[in-house]
Amino acid sequence: MKFGIVDPRTARAEIIEAPDWQTAGKEIGLESGRTDSGMIVRDATGGLAYFCYEFGLFVPTDQQSYFSILGLDRKPLIAGAAVFYAFDAAGETVDLEELPPLLFYRDAHEVEKAIRAGDVDRPQIAINNQVIWRWPERTTDESIISRMREHGVL
């Protein structure tokens, strides 16, 4: 199966062969059970999605690398390494033939400039339309903090 791997620390972005996304993720330091997923695009024929470290946006900005995907209406910021995969209309994983165009950021300051320019959306968590967290704020959620400590991030 073909997957895309992206490591913003080294600006590595390539398609590799792997039996599953977990194996592909090991190439760039992702561990199964410590990931979150995001949808990039979906239509009647299938789509494109990714896996990344579940708390990547909460890692202190001086310890994290970032990238975004160009050409989308929604402009997500992705923190840390990611595995991209394609899926068909039924949701089954299929070979990824091409990675979307990516933009790597040198540091959090460059991300802030991109946010102000409207080139990337500021990540946030909202409940009932009330924002409770915005990047790059440190999280105060104890469950997130304790899991990050378990993983050696804090």
Secondary structure, DSSP 8 states (H G I E B T S, - for coil): -EEEEEETTTTEEEEEE-SSHHHHHHTTT--TTSEEEEEEEEETTEEEEEEEETTGGGS-GGG--EEEETT-SS--EEES-EEEEEEETTS-EE-------EEEESSHHHHHHHHHTTSS---EEEETTEEEEETTS----HHHHHHHHHTT--
